[in-house]
């Protein structure tokens, strides 16, 4: 009996951590050059986190910001055995100040925010998912932004183009908050979504509590879709389009059981997250927060440059400054913007690195 009590349960392995980077002011100012320098390691993990220089600001203050949020809804999650469907019930438009009051009231009545420790918050979320015990609101606006006009580098509001609106034109995608400005409360979830083969998803958390983000690299995309298709239980193989049918979540234990790679990060306020071509991602919020996400198109030339070996220069050690910007660079643009030309010195360095291999 004593020996039995000492035996530990074989808990599923934890997801691996996504690399994070802290660029210098000069590196951060070169948007496409910096993203391109991290393309190789980004595609290996599916996502990376970028912490801007301390002096950079998306906005001087959020006091007084009160945009009209066009798509407010209540969100419920149903399912079992590790696969869960996100359901949305339309609630119409609402101003941000009114939504904040509604969320605060709901949080107070329904148990409040998740635990401040990210790992504990993660366990709380998955233990309660699908139980129907929490009222969750989600809100989203395609056209609103919280970036101030004077913010030049990494201003997602200015980069947003028509392609993002086409990708999220229907209500289900809009309420899921894939693109544009999103307002979240504790347990607000975003189902699994895949990045296009010639696109990059960029998100920024303006203010509020963190959110946990899961990501898988593009190399495992087919496995994810096949698994999700199998677990839908309708006897049909929906192929790589299964995640486009409806927003779903998969418990991390499912990934461990089926030996599917899963990476994780915790995005705090003032942090960017980049999701690279072909990768997939989902998330849930720990409490009230305001975030934005856009999709940026990348060119064939940029994708071919990603083959350059930048591993020696791209250090993924958390909480350390990123060194000299490597050579590989992505060349692309947001929906309706002009495409950014590849800096000549980076193209030359990329060619030299390829010749040395």
URLINGI-V548950 format. One record per helix or strand of 3 or more residues. SS is the DSSP state (H for helix, E for strand). FROM is the first residue (numbers start at 1). TO is the last residue. If there is no record, write none. Layout:
SS:FROM:TO
SS:FROM:TO
This chain:
H:2:6
E:20:22
H:25:29
H:31:37
H:39:45
E:47:51
E:68:80
E:83:95
H:96:109
H:118:128
E:136:141
H:156:159
H:162:167
H:171:176
E:180:184
E:189:194
E:199:208
E:211:216
H:218:231
H:239:245
E:248:250
H:252:257
E:263:267
E:271:275
E:280:285
E:289:298
H:300:305
E:332:334
H:344:356
